[in-house]
Amino acid sequence: MTLDDLIATLEAADPDLVIADGFTNPHSYRGDYYDLAFEPTTNVRVGDMLAEAREALGTTYQGWKGGDFTMQGYTDCWLAEEGFSGGETLGPLLLKLMLQQTVNPAGGAR
Protein backbone atom coordinates (compact mmCIF):
# COMPACT_ATOMS: atom_id res chain seq x y z
CA MET A 1 0.00 0.00 0.00
CA THR A 2 1.37 3.42 -0.86
CA LEU A 3 1.26 6.36 1.50
CA ASP A 4 -1.34 8.05 -0.72
CA ASP A 5 -3.52 4.90 -0.57
CA LEU A 6 -3.11 4.70 3.20
CA ILE A 7 -4.15 8.33 3.64
CA ALA A 8 -7.17 7.92 1.33
CA THR A 9 -8.37 4.83 3.22
CA LEU A 10 -8.01 6.53 6.59
CA GLU A 11 -9.79 9.65 5.29
CA ALA A 12 -12.79 7.47 4.41
CA ALA A 13 -13.02 6.09 7.97
CA ASP A 14 -14.55 7.68 11.07
CA PRO A 15 -11.72 9.74 12.63
CA ASP A 16 -13.13 9.25 16.15
CA LEU A 17 -13.15 5.47 15.85
CA VAL A 18 -10.76 3.85 18.34
CA ILE A 19 -9.26 0.63 17.05
CA ALA A 20 -7.63 -2.13 19.09
CA ASP A 21 -4.53 -2.52 16.90
CA GLY A 22 -3.24 0.41 14.89
CA PHE A 23 -0.03 2.28 14.32
CA THR A 24 2.01 5.32 15.33
CA ASN A 25 5.52 6.79 14.99
CA PRO A 26 6.36 6.98 11.27
CA HIS A 27 10.00 6.37 10.37
CA SER A 28 12.27 5.17 7.58
CA TYR A 29 11.88 1.39 7.31
CA ARG A 30 15.13 -0.41 8.08
CA GLY A 31 14.36 -3.12 5.49
CA ASP A 32 14.41 -0.46 2.72
CA TYR A 33 15.16 3.07 3.80
CA TYR A 34 13.12 4.50 0.93
CA ASP A 35 9.99 2.93 2.45
CA LEU A 36 7.95 4.23 5.37
CA ALA A 37 7.17 2.19 8.48
CA PHE A 38 4.84 2.77 11.40
CA GLU A 39 5.18 1.13 14.79
CA PRO A 40 2.27 -1.01 15.99
CA THR A 41 0.25 0.36 18.90
CA THR A 42 -3.02 -0.38 20.64
CA ASN A 43 -6.21 1.58 21.32
CA VAL A 44 -5.55 4.38 18.84
CA ARG A 45 -7.92 6.79 17.12
CA VAL A 46 -8.17 6.61 13.34
CA GLY A 47 -7.80 10.41 13.28
CA ASP A 48 -4.44 10.12 15.06
CA MET A 49 -3.19 7.54 12.57
CA LEU A 50 -4.36 9.76 9.71
CA ALA A 51 -2.57 12.78 11.18
CA GLU A 52 0.69 10.83 11.43
CA ALA A 53 0.35 9.48 7.88
CA ARG A 54 -0.31 12.98 6.53
CA GLU A 55 2.62 14.36 8.53
CA ALA A 56 4.93 11.71 7.04
CA LEU A 57 4.09 12.81 3.48
CA GLY A 58 7.01 14.95 2.32
CA THR A 59 8.95 14.42 5.55
CA THR A 60 12.61 13.44 5.36
CA TYR A 61 13.75 10.71 7.75
CA GLN A 62 17.26 9.48 8.38
CA GLY A 63 17.99 5.87 7.44
CA TRP A 64 19.19 3.45 10.10
CA LYS A 65 22.79 3.61 8.80
CA GLY A 66 22.56 7.19 7.55
CA GLY A 67 21.22 9.02 4.55
CA ASP A 68 18.11 11.12 4.15
CA PHE A 69 14.91 9.64 2.71
CA THR A 70 11.88 11.77 1.85
CA MET A 71 8.52 10.02 1.90
CA GLN A 72 6.33 10.57 -1.16
CA GLY A 73 2.78 9.56 -2.04
CA TYR A 74 4.09 6.54 -3.94
CA THR A 75 6.20 5.36 -0.97
CA ASP A 76 5.37 1.82 0.22
CA CYS A 77 4.26 1.44 3.85
CA TRP A 78 5.16 -1.16 6.46
CA LEU A 79 4.21 -2.07 10.00
CA ALA A 80 7.49 -2.48 11.92
CA GLU A 81 9.20 -1.32 15.07
CA GLU A 82 11.78 1.40 14.46
CA GLY A 83 15.16 -0.15 13.67
CA PHE A 84 13.63 -3.55 12.86
CA SER A 85 14.03 -4.92 9.33
CA GLY A 86 11.24 -7.47 9.76
CA GLY A 87 7.62 -6.49 10.02
CA GLU A 88 4.91 -6.78 7.43
CA THR A 89 3.60 -4.85 4.49
CA LEU A 90 0.81 -2.47 5.46
CA GLY A 91 -1.63 -3.50 2.74
CA PRO A 92 -5.33 -2.98 2.03
CA LEU A 93 -6.44 -6.21 3.70
CA LEU A 94 -4.43 -5.63 6.87
CA LEU A 95 -5.71 -2.06 7.14
CA LYS A 96 -9.30 -3.21 6.57
CA LEU A 97 -8.97 -5.77 9.36
CA MET A 98 -7.40 -3.18 11.67
CA LEU A 99 -10.28 -0.77 11.07
CA GLN A 100 -12.84 -3.49 11.90
CA GLN A 101 -11.38 -4.18 15.36
CA THR A 102 -12.91 -1.32 17.27
CA VAL A 103 -12.67 -0.73 20.99
CA ASN A 104 -15.85 -0.16 22.99
CA PRO A 105 -15.95 2.53 25.71
CA ALA A 106 -15.23 -0.09 28.40
CA GLY A 107 -11.91 -0.81 26.73
CA GLY A 108 -12.54 -4.23 25.18
CA ALA A 109 -12.36 -5.09 21.49
CA ARG A 110 -15.56 -5.74 19.55
N, C-alpha and C positions, 0 to 999 in steps of 0.2 A: 504494500500500500504506500502510495506517495504521501508526502506531507500535505499537498493540496487535497487529496482524497480523504485523508484523515480529518482535516479541518472541515470539509464539506459534510462529512458524516456526523461529526459532532455538532455542527451548526443545525442539523436537522433534528437533533434530539433535544429533549427538555433540559435546559441548563441547570435547573434546580434538582434534577434527579440525582440521588446519591446511589452510587453503585458499589457493590461489595469489593470487586477487584478492578482497579483502574491503573492509572499511571501518573507520574510526576517527574520532575527533574530532568528536562531534556539535556542531552550531551552528545558529543561525537561518539559514535559506536566504535568500540575497540576492534571489532571484527573487520570493519572497513570504515576508516575515519571520515570518508565522504558521506556516510549514512548517519542518520539521526537515531538515537535510542532514548527511551524513556524508562525510568525505573518503576517497577511494579509498586503499587501501594494499595491500601484498603480504605474502604468507606470514604470515597472521594466524589465530589460533585462533578457532573459533566461540564458545567461552566468553568470549573477550575482547570480541567484537562484541556478544554478548548482554549482558554487563555494562555496556557503554557505552549500549546501547539502553535498558536498564532504568534506568540513571542519568539518562538524558535525560527520562524520564517524570516530569512535574511540575517539571522544572527550568525556570527563567526565563533566557533568553538575551537579550542586547541585539541589536537589529537593526543592520544595517550603518550606517544613518544615524540611529540612535537608537531609543528606545522599548524597552519590555520585552515579551517574548513567551514565555509559558509553554506548554510542550509537553504536550499531552494525548494520551490513547489514540487519539483520532480524528484526530490530526495527520498530514498526509501527509508521506511521507519521500522524500528525494532523495539522489542521489550527486553531490556537487559540492564542489570546493575551497572553503574558506572565503573569502568575499568575491566569489565568482564567481556570476553570475546564470544561467549556462548549466548544464550538467550534464544528468542524466537522471533520470526517475522511478525510484525504487527499488520495482519491482513484483514480483509473485510469480514471473514467468518469469525475470527477471534474478537474483533471489535463488536460485532453483532452480539456475540455471546456475552461479552462484558457488559454491554448496555442492557441486557435482559436480566442480569443479576442485581436487582435493586435491593436496597436496604430499607426496611420499614422503620418507623420512628423509634421502636423499641430497640433497634440495633441489630436485629437478625436479618439474614438474607431471605428474600422471597423467591 
